[in-house]
Amino acid sequence: MEYLVLGFFTGLSLILAIGAQNIFVIEQGLKKQYTFLVCLVCSLSDLFLIFFGILLFHLFHQYLNLFVELVLNILLIIFLIYFIYSKVKSFKININFNSEIKDISRTEILLKTLGFTYLNAHVYSDTVFFLGNFSKSFLLDEKIYFGIGASIASFIFFFLLGYLSVYFSKYAQSNQAWKYINIFIIGFMSLLTIYIVKETIYFFN
């Protein structure tokens, strides 16, 4: 159960970011255009990529030697530091949800949602690389719980983001609100970084 909770909060901290995909989901919620379809595609895509990353690192981990293990851990630490740095920089970002509302077909919105999802490099770095790499030392059942927790976070986040965007639009557009969100992200990811550094030092001593 602890790995389910760990996966949930880790996945949530990764997805709580000001990015093109999240802005797109909010916009579609504000416009009330195929909100369910957009949220479902984003959530299912995250689920697929999360377990793909976990499976990839689970299989690949069996063939790793100590040098490759060290390199992967160092890369993971570098990625975390860069991620935290990007969150600090995001304090200066102003969000603008103002866009022209127009009719759009279901096919067009589906393709646009897939584009915002699979053409976004951060989606792969967050789900496949980070979550897969972070869970590589877990037992198989722990990895499954971790992946389920991260996937639940994605489903809850996207559907809340889509369906509550109309009611909370004034708060979502507040730089102060996103500042508090990013403070939480920075704090949680900093703790993860410390954990991985300690694990790496302990493993190679």
C-alpha positions as CSV (number, residue, x, y, z in Angstrom):
1,M,0.0,0.0,0.0
2,E,2.9,2.4,0.7
3,Y,4.1,2.0,-2.9
4,L,0.6,2.8,-4.1
5,V,0.7,6.0,-2.1
6,L,4.3,6.7,-3.2
7,G,3.4,6.3,-6.8
8,F,0.3,8.5,-6.4
9,F,2.2,11.4,-4.9
10,T,5.2,11.0,-7.2
11,G,3.0,10.9,-10.3
12,L,1.0,13.8,-9.0
13,S,4.1,15.9,-8.4
14,L,5.2,15.3,-11.9
15,I,1.9,16.1,-13.6
16,L,1.3,19.3,-11.5
17,A,3.2,21.5,-13.8
18,I,2.4,24.4,-16.2
19,G,2.7,22.7,-19.5
20,A,1.1,22.7,-23.0
21,Q,-0.9,19.6,-22.3
22,N,-2.4,20.8,-19.0
23,I,-3.2,24.2,-20.5
24,F,-4.9,22.5,-23.4
25,V,-7.0,20.3,-21.0
26,I,-8.0,23.5,-19.0
27,E,-8.9,25.3,-22.2
28,Q,-11.2,22.5,-23.4
29,G,-12.8,22.4,-20.0
30,L,-13.5,26.1,-20.1
31,K,-14.9,25.7,-23.6
32,K,-16.9,22.6,-22.7
33,Q,-15.6,20.9,-25.9
34,Y,-15.3,17.1,-25.6
35,T,-14.0,17.4,-22.0
36,F,-14.5,13.7,-21.2
37,L,-12.7,12.5,-24.4
38,V,-9.7,14.8,-23.8
39,C,-9.4,13.8,-20.1
40,L,-9.7,10.1,-21.0
41,V,-7.1,10.2,-23.8
42,C,-4.6,12.0,-21.5
43,S,-5.2,9.6,-18.6
44,L,-5.0,6.4,-20.6
45,S,-1.9,7.7,-22.4
46,D,-0.2,8.3,-19.0
47,L,-1.2,4.8,-17.8
48,F,0.3,3.2,-20.9
49,L,3.5,5.2,-20.7
50,I,3.9,4.7,-17.0
51,F,3.7,0.9,-17.2
52,F,5.8,0.9,-20.4
53,G,8.5,2.7,-18.5
54,I,8.2,0.4,-15.5
55,L,8.3,-2.7,-17.7
56,L,11.2,-1.4,-19.7
57,F,13.4,-0.7,-16.7
58,H,12.2,-3.9,-15.0
59,L,13.5,-6.0,-18.0
60,F,16.6,-3.8,-18.7
61,H,17.6,-3.7,-15.0
62,Q,18.3,-7.5,-15.1
63,Y,21.2,-6.9,-17.5
64,L,22.7,-3.8,-15.8
65,N,26.2,-3.8,-14.4
66,L,27.3,-1.6,-11.6
67,F,28.7,1.1,-14.0
68,V,25.5,1.4,-16.0
69,E,23.5,1.4,-12.7
70,L,25.7,4.3,-11.5
71,V,25.3,6.2,-14.7
72,L,21.5,5.8,-14.7
73,N,21.3,7.0,-11.1
74,I,23.4,10.0,-11.9
75,L,21.3,10.8,-14.9
76,L,18.2,10.5,-12.7
77,I,19.7,12.9,-10.1
78,I,20.6,15.4,-12.9
79,F,17.1,15.1,-14.3
80,L,15.6,15.8,-10.8
81,I,17.8,18.8,-10.2
82,Y,16.9,20.2,-13.7
83,F,13.2,19.5,-13.0
84,I,13.4,21.4,-9.7
85,Y,15.3,24.2,-11.4
86,S,12.5,24.5,-14.0
87,K,9.9,24.7,-11.3
88,V,11.8,27.6,-9.7
89,K,11.9,29.4,-13.1
90,S,8.2,28.8,-13.6
91,F,7.4,31.3,-10.8
92,K,7.8,34.0,-13.5
93,I,5.4,32.4,-16.0
94,N,2.1,34.2,-16.6
95,I,-0.7,32.0,-17.8
96,N,-3.2,33.2,-20.4
97,F,-6.3,31.0,-21.1
98,N,-7.9,33.5,-23.4
99,S,-8.4,31.9,-26.8
100,E,-11.0,32.0,-29.4
101,I,-13.8,29.4,-28.9
102,K,-14.8,27.7,-32.2
103,D,-16.5,24.5,-33.3
104,I,-14.2,21.5,-33.6
105,S,-14.9,17.9,-34.7
106,R,-14.3,14.9,-32.4
107,T,-11.6,13.6,-34.7
108,E,-9.8,16.9,-34.7
109,I,-9.9,17.2,-30.9
110,L,-8.7,13.6,-30.6
111,L,-5.7,14.2,-32.9
112,K,-4.9,17.4,-31.1
113,T,-5.0,15.7,-27.7
114,L,-2.8,12.9,-29.0
115,G,-0.4,15.6,-30.4
116,F,-0.2,17.4,-27.1
117,T,0.4,14.1,-25.3
118,Y,2.8,12.1,-27.5
119,L,4.7,15.0,-29.1
120,N,5.6,16.4,-25.7
121,A,9.1,15.4,-24.7
122,H,8.3,16.0,-21.0
123,V,5.7,13.2,-21.1
124,Y,8.3,10.6,-21.9
125,S,10.9,12.0,-19.5
126,D,8.3,12.1,-16.6
127,T,6.5,8.8,-17.2
128,V,8.9,6.5,-19.0
129,F,12.3,7.7,-17.8
130,F,11.6,9.1,-14.3
131,L,8.9,6.7,-13.0
132,G,10.5,3.7,-14.7
133,N,14.0,4.5,-13.5
134,F,12.8,5.5,-10.0
135,S,11.0,2.1,-9.5
136,K,13.7,-0.1,-11.0
137,S,14.9,-1.4,-7.6
138,F,11.4,-2.2,-6.4
139,L,10.0,-5.8,-6.3
140,L,7.6,-6.7,-9.1
141,D,4.5,-6.3,-7.0
142,E,5.8,-3.1,-5.6
143,K,6.3,-1.8,-9.1
144,I,2.7,-2.7,-10.0
145,Y,1.4,-0.8,-7.0
146,F,3.7,2.1,-7.7
147,G,2.4,2.3,-11.3
148,I,-1.2,2.0,-10.3
149,G,-0.7,4.8,-7.8
150,A,0.9,7.0,-10.4
151,S,-1.9,6.2,-12.9
152,I,-4.6,7.0,-10.4
153,A,-3.0,10.4,-9.9
154,S,-3.2,11.0,-13.6
155,F,-6.8,10.0,-13.9
156,I,-7.9,12.1,-10.9
157,F,-5.8,15.1,-12.0
158,F,-6.9,15.2,-15.7
159,F,-10.6,14.7,-14.9
160,L,-10.6,17.3,-12.1
161,L,-8.6,19.7,-14.3
162,G,-11.1,19.3,-17.1
163,Y,-14.4,19.3,-15.3
164,L,-13.6,21.8,-12.5
165,S,-11.7,24.3,-14.8
166,V,-14.9,26.3,-15.3
167,Y,-15.5,26.7,-11.6
168,F,-11.9,27.3,-10.6
169,S,-10.8,29.3,-13.7
170,K,-10.0,32.5,-11.7
171,Y,-7.8,30.5,-9.3
172,A,-6.1,28.5,-12.1
173,Q,-5.2,31.8,-13.8
174,S,-3.7,33.2,-10.5
175,N,0.1,33.2,-10.5
176,Q,-0.1,33.0,-6.7
177,A,-2.0,29.7,-6.8
178,W,0.5,28.2,-9.2
179,K,3.3,29.5,-6.9
180,Y,2.0,27.4,-4.0
181,I,1.6,24.4,-6.3
182,N,5.2,24.7,-7.5
183,I,6.4,25.1,-3.9
184,F,4.8,21.7,-3.1
185,I,6.4,20.2,-6.2
186,I,9.8,21.6,-5.4
187,G,9.7,20.3,-1.8
188,F,8.5,16.8,-2.7
189,M,11.0,16.4,-5.6
190,S,13.8,17.6,-3.4
191,L,13.0,14.9,-0.9
192,L,13.1,12.3,-3.7
193,T,16.4,13.6,-4.9
194,I,17.9,13.3,-1.4
195,Y,16.5,9.7,-1.2
196,I,18.1,8.7,-4.6
197,V,21.5,10.3,-3.7
198,K,21.5,8.4,-0.4
199,E,20.4,5.2,-2.1
200,T,23.2,5.6,-4.7
201,I,25.9,6.2,-2.1
202,Y,24.7,3.3,0.0
203,F,24.6,0.9,-3.0
204,F,28.1,1.7,-4.2
205,N,29.8,1.7,-0.8
